[in-house]
Amino acid sequence: MTTSIDLPEADYALLDSACRQRGISPTEGLKQALRCWLAQPEHGSHAAVFGLWRDRDQSSLEIEQDLRGTW
C-alpha cells in the first residue's frame, strides 16, 4: 500500500538525518517507526478489557446512571 503524508520541514530534516545515520531511506524509517508504535501493548489493550464487566449484575445503562449520579 502506498500513502502520502505531509511533514513539517523540521520534522523531515530530523527524520532524514536519523535515517542517513542508519543507512536507510526515510520511507523505511517511517515503516520501522510505525511497526514499533503498533507493537506497543496499548494497541492490543482492547482485547484485554473487552467483556471485562460481563459478570456484573448491573446492566451497562445502570452502571452509567450510577456513575453519573456521583457527578
mmCIF file as Biopython writes it, N, C-alpha, C and O atoms, coordinates in Angstrom:
data_model
#
loop_
_atom_site.group_PDB
_atom_site.id
_atom_site.type_symbol
_atom_site.label_atom_id
_atom_site.label_alt_id
_atom_site.label_comp_id
_atom_site.label_asym_id
_atom_site.label_entity_id
_atom_site.label_seq_id
_atom_site.pdbx_PDB_ins_code
_atom_site.Cartn_x
_atom_site.Cartn_y
_atom_site.Cartn_z
_atom_site.occupancy
_atom_site.B_iso_or_equiv
_atom_site.auth_seq_id
_atom_site.auth_asym_id
_atom_site.pdbx_PDB_model_num
ATOM 1   N N  . MET A ? 1  ? 0.845   -1.174  0.000  1.0 0.0 1  A 1 
ATOM 2   C CA . MET A ? 1  ? 0.000   0.000   0.000  1.0 0.0 1  A 1 
ATOM 3   C C  . MET A ? 1  ? 0.891   1.238   0.000  1.0 0.0 1  A 1 
ATOM 4   O O  . MET A ? 1  ? 1.948   1.257   0.631  1.0 0.0 1  A 1 
ATOM 5   N N  . THR A ? 2  ? 0.467   2.230   -0.689 1.0 0.0 2  A 1 
ATOM 6   C CA . THR A ? 2  ? 1.191   3.487   -0.744 1.0 0.0 2  A 1 
ATOM 7   C C  . THR A ? 2  ? 0.348   4.576   -0.105 1.0 0.0 2  A 1 
ATOM 8   O O  . THR A ? 2  ? -0.864  4.639   -0.310 1.0 0.0 2  A 1 
ATOM 9   N N  . THR A ? 3  ? 0.999   5.429   0.669  1.0 0.0 3  A 1 
ATOM 10  C CA . THR A ? 3  ? 0.299   6.559   1.271  1.0 0.0 3  A 1 
ATOM 11  C C  . THR A ? 3  ? 1.212   7.781   1.218  1.0 0.0 3  A 1 
ATOM 12  O O  . THR A ? 3  ? 2.423   7.664   1.033  1.0 0.0 3  A 1 
ATOM 13  N N  . SER A ? 4  ? 0.619   8.925   1.381  1.0 0.0 4  A 1 
ATOM 14  C CA . SER A ? 4  ? 1.376   10.173  1.346  1.0 0.0 4  A 1 
ATOM 15  C C  . SER A ? 4  ? 1.104   10.940  2.628  1.0 0.0 4  A 1 
ATOM 16  O O  . SER A ? 4  ? -0.038  11.021  3.080  1.0 0.0 4  A 1 
ATOM 17  N N  . ILE A ? 5  ? 2.157   11.505  3.214  1.0 0.0 5  A 1 
ATOM 18  C CA . ILE A ? 5  ? 1.991   12.317  4.422  1.0 0.0 5  A 1 
ATOM 19  C C  . ILE A ? 5  ? 2.706   13.644  4.241  1.0 0.0 5  A 1 
ATOM 20  O O  . ILE A ? 5  ? 3.667   13.749  3.478  1.0 0.0 5  A 1 
ATOM 21  N N  . ASP A ? 6  ? 2.233   14.643  4.943  1.0 0.0 6  A 1 
ATOM 22  C CA . ASP A ? 6  ? 2.875   15.953  4.958  1.0 0.0 6  A 1 
ATOM 23  C C  . ASP A ? 6  ? 3.554   16.126  6.305  1.0 0.0 6  A 1 
ATOM 24  O O  . ASP A ? 6  ? 2.917   16.020  7.353  1.0 0.0 6  A 1 
ATOM 25  N N  . LEU A ? 7  ? 4.846   16.391  6.269  1.0 0.0 7  A 1 
ATOM 26  C CA . LEU A ? 7  ? 5.604   16.635  7.492  1.0 0.0 7  A 1 
ATOM 27  C C  . LEU A ? 7  ? 6.144   18.064  7.467  1.0 0.0 7  A 1 
ATOM 28  O O  . LEU A ? 7  ? 6.531   18.570  6.414  1.0 0.0 7  A 1 
ATOM 29  N N  . PRO A ? 8  ? 6.167   18.700  8.620  1.0 0.0 8  A 1 
ATOM 30  C CA . PRO A ? 8  ? 6.852   19.987  8.676  1.0 0.0 8  A 1 
ATOM 31  C C  . PRO A ? 8  ? 8.317   19.782  8.278  1.0 0.0 8  A 1 
ATOM 32  O O  . PRO A ? 8  ? 8.889   18.721  8.528  1.0 0.0 8  A 1 
ATOM 33  N N  . GLU A ? 9  ? 8.911   20.786  7.668  1.0 0.0 9  A 1 
ATOM 34  C CA . GLU A ? 9  ? 10.287  20.661  7.192  1.0 0.0 9  A 1 
ATOM 35  C C  . GLU A ? 9  ? 11.255  20.272  8.304  1.0 0.0 9  A 1 
ATOM 36  O O  . GLU A ? 9  ? 12.172  19.482  8.080  1.0 0.0 9  A 1 
ATOM 37  N N  . ALA A ? 10 ? 11.059  20.814  9.485  1.0 0.0 10 A 1 
ATOM 38  C CA . ALA A ? 10 ? 11.956  20.495  10.605 1.0 0.0 10 A 1 
ATOM 39  C C  . ALA A ? 10 ? 11.867  19.007  10.968 1.0 0.0 10 A 1 
ATOM 40  O O  . ALA A ? 10 ? 12.883  18.370  11.245 1.0 0.0 10 A 1 
ATOM 41  N N  . ASP A ? 11 ? 10.652  18.460  10.966 1.0 0.0 11 A 1 
ATOM 42  C CA . ASP A ? 11 ? 10.481  17.038  11.272 1.0 0.0 11 A 1 
ATOM 43  C C  . ASP A ? 11 ? 11.119  16.174  10.195 1.0 0.0 11 A 1 
ATOM 44  O O  . ASP A ? 11 ? 11.769  15.172  10.492 1.0 0.0 11 A 1 
ATOM 45  N N  . TYR A ? 12 ? 10.929  16.570  8.946  1.0 0.0 12 A 1 
ATOM 46  C CA . TYR A ? 12 ? 11.528  15.801  7.862  1.0 0.0 12 A 1 
ATOM 47  C C  . TYR A ? 12 ? 13.048  15.847  7.938  1.0 0.0 12 A 1 
ATOM 48  O O  . TYR A ? 12 ? 13.708  14.845  7.664  1.0 0.0 12 A 1 
ATOM 49  N N  . ALA A ? 13 ? 13.606  16.975  8.298  1.0 0.0 13 A 1 
ATOM 50  C CA . ALA A ? 13 ? 15.060  17.093  8.415  1.0 0.0 13 A 1 
ATOM 51  C C  . ALA A ? 13 ? 15.593  16.148  9.494  1.0 0.0 13 A 1 
ATOM 52  O O  . ALA A ? 13 ? 16.624  15.503  9.300  1.0 0.0 13 A 1 
ATOM 53  N N  . LEU A ? 14 ? 14.889  16.065  10.634 1.0 0.0 14 A 1 
ATOM 54  C CA . LEU A ? 14 ? 15.295  15.141  11.690 1.0 0.0 14 A 1 
ATOM 55  C C  . LEU A ? 14 ? 15.173  13.691  11.228 1.0 0.0 14 A 1 
ATOM 56  O O  . LEU A ? 14 ? 16.065  12.877  11.465 1.0 0.0 14 A 1 
ATOM 57  N N  . LEU A ? 15 ? 14.065  13.379  10.569 1.0 0.0 15 A 1 
ATOM 58  C CA . LEU A ? 15 ? 13.856  12.033  10.038 1.0 0.0 15 A 1 
ATOM 59  C C  . LEU A ? 15 ? 14.953  11.671  9.050  1.0 0.0 15 A 1 
ATOM 60  O O  . LEU A ? 15 ? 15.547  10.597  9.139  1.0 0.0 15 A 1 
ATOM 61  N N  . ASP A ? 16 ? 15.218  12.559  8.120  1.0 0.0 16 A 1 
ATOM 62  C CA . ASP A ? 16 ? 16.225  12.311  7.093  1.0 0.0 16 A 1 
ATOM 63  C C  . ASP A ? 16 ? 17.601  12.102  7.715  1.0 0.0 16 A 1 
ATOM 64  O O  . ASP A ? 16 ? 18.334  11.198  7.314  1.0 0.0 16 A 1 
ATOM 65  N N  . SER A ? 17 ? 17.949  12.926  8.683  1.0 0.0 17 A 1 
ATOM 66  C CA . SER A ? 17 ? 19.246  12.808  9.349  1.0 0.0 17 A 1 
ATOM 67  C C  . SER A ? 17 ? 19.371  11.469  10.079 1.0 0.0 17 A 1 
ATOM 68  O O  . SER A ? 17 ? 20.388  10.786  9.963  1.0 0.0 17 A 1 
ATOM 69  N N  . ALA A ? 18 ? 18.345  11.106  10.823 1.0 0.0 18 A 1 
ATOM 70  C CA . ALA A ? 18 ? 18.367  9.838   11.566 1.0 0.0 18 A 1 
ATOM 71  C C  . ALA A ? 18 ? 18.466  8.650   10.612 1.0 0.0 18 A 1 
ATOM 72  O O  . ALA A ? 18 ? 19.176  7.683   10.890 1.0 0.0 18 A 1 
ATOM 73  N N  . CYS A ? 19 ? 17.758  8.723   9.495  1.0 0.0 19 A 1 
ATOM 74  C CA . CYS A ? 19 ? 17.773  7.620   8.535  1.0 0.0 19 A 1 
ATOM 75  C C  . CYS A ? 19 ? 19.121  7.524   7.819  1.0 0.0 19 A 1 
ATOM 76  O O  . CYS A ? 19 ? 19.608  6.425   7.555  1.0 0.0 19 A 1 
ATOM 77  N N  . ARG A ? 20 ? 19.714  8.657   7.510  1.0 0.0 20 A 1 
ATOM 78  C CA . ARG A ? 20 ? 21.049  8.639   6.877  1.0 0.0 20 A 1 
ATOM 79  C C  . ARG A ? 20 ? 22.066  7.976   7.804  1.0 0.0 20 A 1 
ATOM 80  O O  . ARG A ? 20 ? 22.921  7.216   7.350  1.0 0.0 20 A 1 
ATOM 81  N N  . GLN A ? 21 ? 21.974  8.262   9.099  1.0 0.0 21 A 1 
ATOM 82  C CA . GLN A ? 21 ? 22.889  7.656   10.064 1.0 0.0 21 A 1 
ATOM 83  C C  . GLN A ? 21 ? 22.737  6.139   10.110 1.0 0.0 21 A 1 
ATOM 84  O O  . GLN A ? 21 ? 23.702  5.417   10.364 1.0 0.0 21 A 1 
ATOM 85  N N  . ARG A ? 22 ? 21.529  5.666   9.864  1.0 0.0 22 A 1 
ATOM 86  C CA . ARG A ? 22 ? 21.249  4.227   9.898  1.0 0.0 22 A 1 
ATOM 87  C C  . ARG A ? 22 ? 21.390  3.566   8.526  1.0 0.0 22 A 1 
ATOM 88  O O  . ARG A ? 22 ? 21.311  2.343   8.405  1.0 0.0 22 A 1 
ATOM 89  N N  . GLY A ? 23 ? 21.596  4.376   7.510  1.0 0.0 23 A 1 
ATOM 90  C CA . GLY A ? 23 ? 21.752  3.844   6.169  1.0 0.0 23 A 1 
ATOM 91  C C  . GLY A ? 23 ? 20.456  3.337   5.555  1.0 0.0 23 A 1 
ATOM 92  O O  . GLY A ? 23 ? 20.457  2.400   4.757  1.0 0.0 23 A 1 
ATOM 93  N N  . ILE A ? 24 ? 19.348  3.972   5.940  1.0 0.0 24 A 1 
ATOM 94  C CA . ILE A ? 24 ? 18.048  3.588   5.390  1.0 0.0 24 A 1 
ATOM 95  C C  . ILE A ? 24 ? 17.362  4.820   4.820  1.0 0.0 24 A 1 
ATOM 96  O O  . ILE A ? 24 ? 17.749  5.951   5.113  1.0 0.0 24 A 1 
ATOM 97  N N  . SER A ? 25 ? 16.345  4.592   4.009  1.0 0.0 25 A 1 
ATOM 98  C CA . SER A ? 25 ? 15.583  5.700   3.441  1.0 0.0 25 A 1 
ATOM 99  C C  . SER A ? 25 ? 14.584  6.229   4.473  1.0 0.0 25 A 1 
ATOM 100 O O  . SER A ? 25 ? 14.232  5.521   5.417  1.0 0.0 25 A 1 
ATOM 101 N N  . PRO A ? 26 ? 14.132  7.460   4.297  1.0 0.0 26 A 1 
ATOM 102 C CA . PRO A ? 26 ? 13.077  7.978   5.182  1.0 0.0 26 A 1 
ATOM 103 C C  . PRO A ? 26 ? 11.817  7.100   5.143  1.0 0.0 26 A 1 
ATOM 104 O O  . PRO A ? 26 ? 11.143  6.934   6.160  1.0 0.0 26 A 1 
ATOM 105 N N  . THR A ? 27 ? 11.510  6.552   3.989  1.0 0.0 27 A 1 
ATOM 106 C CA . THR A ? 27 ? 10.341  5.660   3.884  1.0 0.0 27 A 1 
ATOM 107 C C  . THR A ? 27 ? 10.520  4.450   4.784  1.0 0.0 27 A 1 
ATOM 108 O O  . THR A ? 27 ? 9.608   4.075   5.522  1.0 0.0 27 A 1 
ATOM 109 N N  . GLU A ? 28 ? 11.703  3.839   4.722  1.0 0.0 28 A 1 
ATOM 110 C CA . GLU A ? 28 ? 11.968  2.670   5.574  1.0 0.0 28 A 1 
ATOM 111 C C  . GLU A ? 28 ? 11.969  3.078   7.046  1.0 0.0 28 A 1 
ATOM 112 O O  . GLU A ? 28 ? 11.483  2.328   7.892  1.0 0.0 28 A 1 
ATOM 113 N N  . GLY A ? 29 ? 12.499  4.241   7.358  1.0 0.0 29 A 1 
ATOM 114 C CA . GLY A ? 29 ? 12.487  4.728   8.735  1.0 0.0 29 A 1 
ATOM 115 C C  . GLY A ? 29 ? 11.076  4.883   9.273  1.0 0.0 29 A 1 
ATOM 116 O O  . GLY A ? 29 ? 10.793  4.517   10.413 1.0 0.0 29 A 1 
ATOM 117 N N  . LEU A ? 30 ? 10.195  5.426   8.451  1.0 0.0 30 A 1 
ATOM 118 C CA . LEU A ? 30 ? 8.799   5.574   8.870  1.0 0.0 30 A 1 
ATOM 119 C C  . LEU A ? 30 ? 8.122   4.223   9.027  1.0 0.0 30 A 1 
ATOM 120 O O  . LEU A ? 30 ? 7.333   4.033   9.953  1.0 0.0 30 A 1 
ATOM 121 N N  . LYS A ? 31 ? 8.417   3.280   8.136  1.0 0.0 31 A 1 
ATOM 122 C CA . LYS A ? 31 ? 7.847   1.929   8.264  1.0 0.0 31 A 1 
ATOM 123 C C  . LYS A ? 31 ? 8.275   1.289   9.577  1.0 0.0 31 A 1 
ATOM 124 O O  . LYS A ? 31 ? 7.460   0.704   10.290 1.0 0.0 31 A 1 
ATOM 125 N N  . GLN A ? 32 ? 9.575   1.406   9.891  1.0 0.0 32 A 1 
ATOM 126 C CA . GLN A ? 32 ? 10.079  0.823   11.133 1.0 0.0 32 A 1 
ATOM 127 C C  . GLN A ? 32 ? 9.459   1.490   12.357 1.0 0.0 32 A 1 
ATOM 128 O O  . GLN A ? 32 ? 9.106   0.818   13.326 1.0 0.0 32 A 1 
ATOM 129 N N  . ALA A ? 33 ? 9.330   2.802   12.307 1.0 0.0 33 A 1 
ATOM 130 C CA . ALA A ? 33 ? 8.730   3.533   13.426 1.0 0.0 33 A 1 
ATOM 131 C C  . ALA A ? 33 ? 7.275   3.127   13.624 1.0 0.0 33 A 1 
ATOM 132 O O  . ALA A ? 33 ? 6.822   2.962   14.757 1.0 0.0 33 A 1 
ATOM 133 N N  . LEU A ? 34 ? 6.550   2.966   12.534 1.0 0.0 34 A 1 
ATOM 134 C CA . LEU A ? 34 ? 5.147   2.563   12.627 1.0 0.0 34 A 1 
ATOM 135 C C  . LEU A ? 34 ? 5.026   1.163   13.202 1.0 0.0 34 A 1 
ATOM 136 O O  . LEU A ? 34 ? 4.158   0.907   14.037 1.0 0.0 34 A 1 
ATOM 137 N N  . ARG A ? 35 ? 5.892   0.251   12.762 1.0 0.0 35 A 1 
ATOM 138 C CA . ARG A ? 35 ? 5.854   -1.114  13.304 1.0 0.0 35 A 1 
ATOM 139 C C  . ARG A ? 35 ? 6.118   -1.109  14.805 1.0 0.0 35 A 1 
ATOM 140 O O  . ARG A ? 35 ? 5.443   -1.813  15.556 1.0 0.0 35 A 1 
ATOM 141 N N  . CYS A ? 36 ? 7.093   -0.322  15.244 1.0 0.0 36 A 1 
ATOM 142 C CA . CYS A ? 36 ? 7.396   -0.221  16.681 1.0 0.0 36 A 1 
ATOM 143 C C  . CYS A ? 36 ? 6.215   0.348   17.452 1.0 0.0 36 A 1 
ATOM 144 O O  . CYS A ? 36 ? 5.863   -0.149  18.522 1.0 0.0 36 A 1 
ATOM 145 N N  . TRP A ? 37 ? 5.613   1.381   16.911 1.0 0.0 37 A 1 
ATOM 146 C CA . TRP A ? 37 ? 4.476   2.024   17.568 1.0 0.0 37 A 1 
ATOM 147 C C  . TRP A ? 37 ? 3.300   1.062   17.687 1.0 0.0 37 A 1 
ATOM 148 O O  . TRP A ? 37 ? 2.659   0.988   18.736 1.0 0.0 37 A 1 
ATOM 149 N N  . LEU A ? 38 ? 3.015   0.326   16.617 1.0 0.0 38 A 1 
ATOM 150 C CA . LEU A ? 38 ? 1.893   -0.614  16.635 1.0 0.0 38 A 1 
ATOM 151 C C  . LEU A ? 38 ? 2.152   -1.819  17.532 1.0 0.0 38 A 1 
ATOM 152 O O  . LEU A ? 38 ? 1.204   -2.454  17.994 1.0 0.0 38 A 1 
ATOM 153 N N  . ALA A ? 39 ? 3.405   -2.141  17.785 1.0 0.0 39 A 1 
ATOM 154 C CA . ALA A ? 39 ? 3.751   -3.278  18.635 1.0 0.0 39 A 1 
ATOM 155 C C  . ALA A ? 39 ? 3.618   -2.964  20.121 1.0 0.0 39 A 1 
ATOM 156 O O  . ALA A ? 39 ? 3.686   -3.871  20.951 1.0 0.0 39 A 1 
ATOM 157 N N  . GLN A ? 40 ? 3.429   -1.704  20.464 1.0 0.0 40 A 1 
ATOM 158 C CA . GLN A ? 40 ? 3.305   -1.335  21.869 1.0 0.0 40 A 1 
ATOM 159 C C  . GLN A ? 40 ? 2.031   -1.947  22.453 1.0 0.0 40 A 1 
ATOM 160 O O  . GLN A ? 40 ? 1.006   -2.029  21.777 1.0 0.0 40 A 1 
ATOM 161 N N  . PRO A ? 41 ? 2.106   -2.373  23.710 1.0 0.0 41 A 1 
ATOM 162 C CA . PRO A ? 41 ? 0.988   -3.080  24.331 1.0 0.0 41 A 1 
ATOM 163 C C  . PRO A ? 41 ? -0.360  -2.366  24.273 1.0 0.0 41 A 1 
ATOM 164 O O  . PRO A ? 41 ? -1.389  -3.025  24.126 1.0 0.0 41 A 1 
ATOM 165 N N  . GLU A ? 42 ? -0.382  -1.055  24.382 1.0 0.0 42 A 1 
ATOM 166 C CA . GLU A ? 42 ? -1.678  -0.362  24.414 1.0 0.0 42 A 1 
ATOM 167 C C  . GLU A ? 42 ? -2.459  -0.501  23.117 1.0 0.0 42 A 1 
ATOM 168 O O  . GLU A ? 42 ? -3.662  -0.244  23.104 1.0 0.0 42 A 1 
ATOM 169 N N  . HIS A ? 43 ? -1.814  -0.900  22.029 1.0 0.0 43 A 1 
ATOM 170 C CA . HIS A ? 43 ? -2.527  -1.064  20.769 1.0 0.0 43 A 1 
ATOM 171 C C  . HIS A ? 43 ? -3.286  -2.376  20.709 1.0 0.0 43 A 1 
ATOM 172 O O  . HIS A ? 43 ? -4.093  -2.572  19.800 1.0 0.0 43 A 1 
ATOM 173 N N  . GLY A ? 44 ? -3.052  -3.275  21.646 1.0 0.0 44 A 1 
ATOM 174 C CA . GLY A ? 44 ? -3.802  -4.519  21.722 1.0 0.0 44 A 1 
ATOM 175 C C  . GLY A ? 44 ? -4.654  -4.587  22.970 1.0 0.0 44 A 1 
ATOM 176 O O  . GLY A ? 44 ? -5.251  -5.624  23.259 1.0 0.0 44 A 1 
ATOM 177 N N  . SER A ? 45 ? -4.719  -3.489  23.717 1.0 0.0 45 A 1 
ATOM 178 C CA . SER A ? 45 ? -5.373  -3.499  25.021 1.0 0.0 45 A 1 
ATOM 179 C C  . SER A ? 45 ? -6.880  -3.717  24.953 1.0 0.0 45 A 1 
ATOM 180 O O  . SER A ? 45 ? -7.473  -4.161  25.936 1.0 0.0 45 A 1 
ATOM 181 N N  . HIS A ? 46 ? -7.513  -3.419  23.826 1.0 0.0 46 A 1 
ATOM 182 C CA . HIS A ? 46 ? -8.955  -3.615  23.752 1.0 0.0 46 A 1 
ATOM 183 C C  . HIS A ? 46 ? -9.313  -5.083  23.956 1.0 0.0 46 A 1 
ATOM 184 O O  . HIS A ? 46 ? -10.366 -5.378  24.521 1.0 0.0 46 A 1 
ATOM 185 N N  . ALA A ? 47 ? -8.471  -6.004  23.515 1.0 0.0 47 A 1 
ATOM 186 C CA . ALA A ? 47 ? -8.744  -7.428  23.691 1.0 0.0 47 A 1 
ATOM 187 C C  . ALA A ? 47 ? -8.683  -7.808  25.172 1.0 0.0 47 A 1 
ATOM 188 O O  . ALA A ? 47 ? -9.421  -8.683  25.623 1.0 0.0 47 A 1 
ATOM 189 N N  . ALA A ? 48 ? -7.805  -7.151  25.920 1.0 0.0 48 A 1 
ATOM 190 C CA . ALA A ? 48 ? -7.644  -7.461  27.332 1.0 0.0 48 A 1 
ATOM 191 C C  . ALA A ? 48 ? -8.819  -6.976  28.169 1.0 0.0 48 A 1 
ATOM 192 O O  . ALA A ? 48 ? -9.078  -7.532  29.237 1.0 0.0 48 A 1 
ATOM 193 N N  . VAL A ? 49 ? -9.537  -5.954  27.713 1.0 0.0 49 A 1 
ATOM 194 C CA . VAL A ? 49 ? -10.629 -5.394  28.515 1.0 0.0 49 A 1 
ATOM 195 C C  . VAL A ? 49 ? -12.018 -5.666  27.942 1.0 0.0 49 A 1 
ATOM 196 O O  . VAL A ? 49 ? -13.019 -5.386  28.602 1.0 0.0 49 A 1 
ATOM 197 N N  . PHE A ? 50 ? -12.095 -6.204  26.734 1.0 0.0 50 A 1 
ATOM 198 C CA . PHE A ? 50 ? -13.398 -6.477  26.133 1.0 0.0 50 A 1 
ATOM 199 C C  . PHE A ? 50 ? -14.136 -7.505  26.989 1.0 0.0 50 A 1 
ATOM 200 O O  . PHE A ? 50 ? -13.617 -8.590  27.252 1.0 0.0 50 A 1 
ATOM 201 N N  . GLY A ? 51 ? -15.335 -7.161  27.417 1.0 0.0 51 A 1 
ATOM 202 C CA . GLY A ? 51 ? -16.138 -8.051  28.243 1.0 0.0 51 A 1 
ATOM 203 C C  . GLY A ? 51 ? -15.739 -8.077  29.704 1.0 0.0 51 A 1 
ATOM 204 O O  . GLY A ? 51 ? -16.147 -8.976  30.439 1.0 0.0 51 A 1 
ATOM 205 N N  . LEU A ? 52 ? -14.955 -7.115  30.133 1.0 0.0 52 A 1 
ATOM 206 C CA . LEU A ? 52 ? -14.443 -7.088  31.498 1.0 0.0 52 A 1 
ATOM 207 C C  . LEU A ? 52 ? -15.567 -7.091  32.544 1.0 0.0 52 A 1 
ATOM 208 O O  . LEU A ? 52 ? -15.422 -7.675  33.618 1.0 0.0 52 A 1 
ATOM 209 N N  . TRP A ? 53 ? -16.667 -6.445  32.226 1.0 0.0 53 A 1 
ATOM 210 C CA . TRP A ? 53 ? -17.767 -6.326  33.190 1.0 0.0 53 A 1 
ATOM 211 C C  . TRP A ? 53 ? -18.915 -7.285  32.889 1.0 0.0 53 A 1 
ATOM 212 O O  . TRP A ? 53 ? -20.012 -7.093  33.414 1.0 0.0 53 A 1 
ATOM 213 N N  . ARG A ? 54 ? -18.708 -8.282  32.085 1.0 0.0 54 A 1 
ATOM 214 C CA . ARG A ? 54 ? -19.803 -9.156  31.667 1.0 0.0 54 A 1 
ATOM 215 C C  . ARG A ? 54 ? -20.443 -9.932  32.818 1.0 0.0 54 A 1 
ATOM 216 O O  . ARG A ? 54 ? -21.603 -10.330 32.711 1.0 0.0 54 A 1 
ATOM 217 N N  . ASP A ? 55 ? -19.714 -10.157 33.921 1.0 0.0 55 A 1 
ATOM 218 C CA . ASP A ? 55 ? -20.246 -10.931 35.043 1.0 0.0 55 A 1 
ATOM 219 C C  . ASP A ? 55 ? -20.943 -10.073 36.090 1.0 0.0 55 A 1 
ATOM 220 O O  . ASP A ? 55 ? -21.347 -10.584 37.135 1.0 0.0 55 A 1 
ATOM 221 N N  . ARG A ? 56 ? -21.088 -8.797  35.834 1.0 0.0 56 A 1 
ATOM 222 C CA . ARG A ? 56 ? -21.748 -7.906  36.796 1.0 0.0 56 A 1 
ATOM 223 C C  . ARG A ? 56 ? -23.262 -8.075  36.710 1.0 0.0 56 A 1 
ATOM 224 O O  . ARG A ? 56 ? -23.811 -8.404  35.658 1.0 0.0 56 A 1 
ATOM 225 N N  . ASP A ? 57 ? -23.916 -7.842  37.837 1.0 0.0 57 A 1 
ATOM 226 C CA . ASP A ? 57 ? -25.368 -7.958  37.885 1.0 0.0 57 A 1 
ATOM 227 C C  . ASP A ? 57 ? -26.057 -6.754  37.250 1.0 0.0 57 A 1 
ATOM 228 O O  . ASP A ? 57 ? -27.175 -6.869  36.747 1.0 0.0 57 A 1 
ATOM 229 N N  . GLN A ? 58 ? -25.392 -5.601  37.272 1.0 0.0 58 A 1 
ATOM 230 C CA . GLN A ? 58 ? -25.980 -4.391  36.702 1.0 0.0 58 A 1 
ATOM 231 C C  . GLN A ? 58 ? -25.770 -4.351  35.197 1.0 0.0 58 A 1 
ATOM 232 O O  . GLN A ? 58 ? -24.770 -4.848  34.678 1.0 0.0 58 A 1 
ATOM 233 N N  . SER A ? 59 ? -26.733 -3.750  34.505 1.0 0.0 59 A 1 
ATOM 234 C CA . SER A ? 59 ? -26.560 -3.533  33.074 1.0 0.0 59 A 1 
ATOM 235 C C  . SER A ? 59 ? -25.630 -2.338  32.880 1.0 0.0 59 A 1 
ATOM 236 O O  . SER A ? 59 ? -25.382 -1.572  33.811 1.0 0.0 59 A 1 
ATOM 237 N N  . SER A ? 60 ? -25.129 -2.194  31.678 1.0 0.0 60 A 1 
ATOM 238 C CA . SER A ? 60 ? -24.242 -1.067  31.398 1.0 0.0 60 A 1 
ATOM 239 C C  . SER A ? 60 ? -24.966 0.259   31.606 1.0 0.0 60 A 1 
ATOM 240 O O  . SER A ? 60 ? -24.356 1.236   32.042 1.0 0.0 60 A 1 
ATOM 241 N N  . LEU A ? 61 ? -26.254 0.300   31.299 1.0 0.0 61 A 1 
ATOM 242 C CA . LEU A ? 61 ? -27.028 1.530   31.493 1.0 0.0 61 A 1 
ATOM 243 C C  . LEU A ? 61 ? -27.137 1.861   32.983 1.0 0.0 61 A 1 
ATOM 244 O O  . LEU A ? 61 ? -27.027 3.025   33.367 1.0 0.0 61 A 1 
ATOM 245 N N  . GLU A ? 62 ? -27.349 0.856   33.814 1.0 0.0 62 A 1 
ATOM 246 C CA . GLU A ? 62 ? -27.425 1.092   35.255 1.0 0.0 62 A 1 
ATOM 247 C C  . GLU A ? 62 ? -26.081 1.575   35.809 1.0 0.0 62 A 1 
ATOM 248 O O  . GLU A ? 62 ? -26.033 2.461   36.661 1.0 0.0 62 A 1 
ATOM 249 N N  . ILE A ? 63 ? -25.020 0.995   35.325 1.0 0.0 63 A 1 
ATOM 250 C CA . ILE A ? 63 ? -23.683 1.422   35.758 1.0 0.0 63 A 1 
ATOM 251 C C  . ILE A ? 63 ? -23.455 2.872   35.360 1.0 0.0 63 A 1 
ATOM 252 O O  . ILE A ? 63 ? -22.964 3.675   36.153 1.0 0.0 63 A 1 
ATOM 253 N N  . GLU A ? 64 ? -23.820 3.200   34.117 1.0 0.0 64 A 1 
ATOM 254 C CA . GLU A ? 64 ? -23.662 4.574   33.635 1.0 0.0 64 A 1 
ATOM 255 C C  . GLU A ? 64 ? -24.468 5.547   34.489 1.0 0.0 64 A 1 
ATOM 256 O O  . GLU A ? 64 ? -23.962 6.604   34.867 1.0 0.0 64 A 1 
ATOM 257 N N  . GLN A ? 65 ? -25.714 5.202   34.793 1.0 0.0 65 A 1 
ATOM 258 C CA . GLN A ? 65 ? -26.563 6.082   35.598 1.0 0.0 65 A 1 
ATOM 259 C C  . GLN A ? 65 ? -26.003 6.244   37.012 1.0 0.0 65 A 1 
ATOM 260 O O  . GLN A ? 65 ? -26.048 7.340   37.571 1.0 0.0 65 A 1 
ATOM 261 N N  . ASP A ? 66 ? -25.479 5.167   37.590 1.0 0.0 66 A 1 
ATOM 262 C CA . ASP A ? 66 ? -24.868 5.264   38.919 1.0 0.0 66 A 1 
ATOM 263 C C  . ASP A ? 66 ? -23.655 6.185   38.900 1.0 0.0 66 A 1 
ATOM 264 O O  . ASP A ? 66 ? -23.474 7.007   39.798 1.0 0.0 66 A 1 
ATOM 265 N N  . LEU A ? 67 ? -22.827 6.041   37.872 1.0 0.0 67 A 1 
ATOM 266 C CA . LEU A ? 67 ? -21.642 6.896   37.761 1.0 0.0 67 A 1 
ATOM 267 C C  . LEU A ? 67 ? -22.029 8.355   37.567 1.0 0.0 67 A 1 
ATOM 268 O O  . LEU A ? 67 ? -21.422 9.246   38.161 1.0 0.0 67 A 1 
ATOM 269 N N  . ARG A ? 68 ? -23.024 8.596   36.749 1.0 0.0 68 A 1 
ATOM 270 C CA . ARG A ? 68 ? -23.456 9.985   36.525 1.0 0.0 68 A 1 
ATOM 271 C C  . ARG A ? 68 ? -24.055 10.588  37.780 1.0 0.0 68 A 1 
ATOM 272 O O  . ARG A ? 68 ? -23.988 11.800  37.984 1.0 0.0 68 A 1 
ATOM 273 N N  . GLY A ? 69 ? -24.635 9.757   38.613 1.0 0.0 69 A 1 
ATOM 274 C CA . GLY A ? 69 ? -25.201 10.237  39.868 1.0 0.0 69 A 1 
ATOM 275 C C  . GLY A ? 69 ? -24.150 10.764  40.837 1.0 0.0 69 A 1 
ATOM 276 O O  . GLY A ? 69 ? -24.460 11.532  41.747 1.0 0.0 69 A 1 
ATOM 277 N N  . THR A ? 70 ? -22.903 10.345  40.633 1.0 0.0 70 A 1 
ATOM 278 C CA . THR A ? 70 ? -21.833 10.803  41.522 1.0 0.0 70 A 1 
ATOM 279 C C  . THR A ? 70 ? -21.269 12.143  41.094 1.0 0.0 70 A 1 
ATOM 280 O O  . THR A ? 70 ? -20.499 12.751  41.838 1.0 0.0 70 A 1 
ATOM 281 N N  . TRP A ? 71 ? -21.636 12.621  39.902 1.0 0.0 71 A 1 
ATOM 282 C CA . TRP A ? 71 ? -21.103 13.899  39.411 1.0 0.0 71 A 1 
ATOM 283 C C  . TRP A ? 71 ? -21.848 14.999  40.087 1.0 0.0 71 A 1 
ATOM 284 O O  . TRP A ? 71 ? -21.577 16.174  39.835 1.0 0.0 71 A 1 
#
